[in-house]
């Protein structure tokens, strides 16, 4: 699952580079850099750059395991990094493929109330992918990223000439505890839903042994009154797999 997240963060949805055969499967490693770490339409680095990377092992049976790390910045002194572990199973039938996965999002230096665990499922047909992620557990009490949250998404990926790829994404976050409170201009306390829609477009270029570069745009329709930054975001990314 984090393999998908890294690709999305770089504006990509493809597998790159060479792989090393180990026993009954493949071991791969990846490294990437982005000028803004965007996840589901929201910056994870206060619009600053991030260095990211991971290791994956895919069994011939279709099962896979992996881990992934990135620096983060949520506006306070901590956390400073995200460390994820994930596993899943995928397969394909002709032009149709599917993936079932579980991922644990950890923020080891956060001091608690930050980690959460998701279960996910997706299906792809040719250039179209749809899926959902369900938050099965979270350390946060009475807020987002706790149990019961759902994220729905769809994406398209269209090959272009000269090893370019055009991609587009659309997602919707449905939080179980979906209310946030703010002080209105008249001094009264009001509430707004935390739920939001995000969308984005990217163009990537495969340059062989040098990896893949991308130019990305993303945005969300969350309310600035409760802390969302709904400005249009543009960033560049690079991803290399070994």
N, C-alpha and C positions, 0 to 999 in steps of 0.2 A: 504493500500500500504506500509506503513512504517513497518507493521508487516512482510511483505516480505523482506523489506530492512534489518531489524534487523536479520532475519534469514540468509540472504545472508552474512551479515557482520560476523556472527558467523560461516559461512560455513554450514548453516542448511537450510532446507526447510520444516519443519514440525512443528506441533503444539504440545505443551508439557503441562504436569501438569493437575491440576484440574481447574474447572471453577465454578463461583458462579452464580446461576440463579437469575435474577432480572427482574421482570415483564415479558415482552414477549421477552426475549432474554438472552444473557449471558454477564457478565462483567468479564474480565480477566485483570490481570496485569502481566508484565514481567520485569525481570532484567537480564542483561548480562554483561559480561566482555570479552574484546578481547585484545590480545597483540599488535594488529595493526588494526585500524579501516580502512578497505578497502571498497571502494564504486566504483563499475564499473571499477575495475582494478587500481584505484589510491588511495594512502593513504590519509586519511583525518586528520591524526595526526602526520605527519612527522615520521612515523614508530614507534610512541610511543603507549602505551596502552590507552584504553578508557573504561569508565563505561557507560552503556547505559540502558535505561528502558522506559516503556510506559504503557499506559492504553488503553484498547479496549472495545467497547461495540458492540456486534453483535445482531441485531434484528432477530427474527424468520423469517421475510419476506425475508431475504437475504441482507438487508442493514447493513452497519457497519460504525462506527466512531471511531477515535482514535487519540492519540497524542504520541509522542516519543521524547526523548532527549538524547544527547550524547555530551561529550566534543570533541572539534576539535582543530587543530593547522595547519594553512596554511602557517606558516613561519613568520608571523608578530606578533605584540602584540595583535591583535584582528582579527577575532572573537575567542572567547574561547569556545563557545558552539553552538550547533544546536538544534533548537526546531521546530518540524514538527507537522502539523495537517493534517488529511486526512479523507476521507470517500469514500464509494463505494458501489457496489452491486455485489454479486456473486451468482452463481447457478450451478446446475449440471444436466446432463442427462446421466444416466448410468455411463460409464467410462469417459465421457467428462465433464469437468467443465470450467467455465469462470469467469472472474472478470473485472469489469469496475470501475475505480477509479480516484480520484483527490487528489493531495498532494501539500501542500505548505511548501517549505523548508525555514525556517526562521533562521537568525543569528542576534538575537536582539542586541548584543553588537558590531556589525560590523561597525556601523555608516553609513549604507546605501550601495547601489550598491552591494548587496550580495544575497538578497532573490530572489527566483524564484518559479514558479507555473507550475505543470505538470498535464497532463491528460494521463491516461494509460489504456491499455487493454491487457488481456492475456487469453490464452486458454490452457487447459491441457488435455492430454489423457494418462491415466495410468501413466507411469513414465516420460513422456515428456511434457514440458511446453515451449511455445513460446509466445512472447509478444513485445510490443513497448511502449515507453513513449515519449510524445510530450510536449515540453516546450511551454506553451501557453503565458507566460509572464515572464519577468525578469527585475530586476533593472539595470542590466549591459547594457550599451550602446555600440554597435559595438564590441561585443565579444561573447565568449561562455556563455551558460546558459541564453541566451536571447530568445525571441520568435522565433520559427521556428526550433529549434534543435530537432533531433530525435535520440532515442536510441533503437536499436533492440537487442533482446536477446533470447537465447534458453537455456534450462537446462534439465538435466536428473537426476533422483533420483531413485536409485536401492536399495531395501532392501537387507541386508546381514544377515547371521546367527548371533545369539547372540546379537540382537538389534543394530547391526551396520548398517549404511547407507552410500552408496557411491554416491557422487554427482559430477556433472561437469557442467560448464557454459561456454557460448561463447556469447560475445556481441560486438556491433559495434556502436560507437558514431559518428553521422553525424551532425556536427555543421553547422548552417545556415551561420554564419560569420566564415569561416573556415581558415582564414589566420592569421599567426603570423609571425612577422619579427625578424630577428636576424642579428648580424654582423658576416660575414664570416672571415676567417683567412686573406684574402687579404684586409680587411677593407670595402668591399662592403656590402650593406644592401640587404639581400635576404629574401625570404618568404618560409614557409612550411605550409602544411595543419595541422590544429588542430585535424582533424578526426583521430580516432584510433580504433583498435580492442583490446579487452581484453578477457582473458580466465582463467579458474581455475579449480581445482579439490579439493574435500574435503572428509574426512571420519569422520563420527560422531558416537557417542555412547550414547544411551539413558540409563541412570542409575536411572530411576524411580524418586523418590522424590528428588534426588540430582540434577536433571536437565539433560541437554545434553551437552557433551563435544565434541569438534571437533578439527581436525588438518587440516589446509588449505594451499593451494598453489594458487597464482594468479600472473598475469603478463599482461603487455600491450606492444604494439608495437609503442607507441608514440616516437617522436624524442626528444632526450636529448637536442638538440640545442634550443628548444623552451620551455624547462622547465619540460618535462616529466621524470619521473624516471622509466625506462623500465627494471630495475633489477627484477629478480624473488623474490617474497615475500612469506615467510612462517610465519604463525601465528597460535595461538591456541585461542579457544573461549569456552565460557560457557554461557548457556542460561537456565533460569528457568522461568516457567509460573505458576501463581497462580490462 
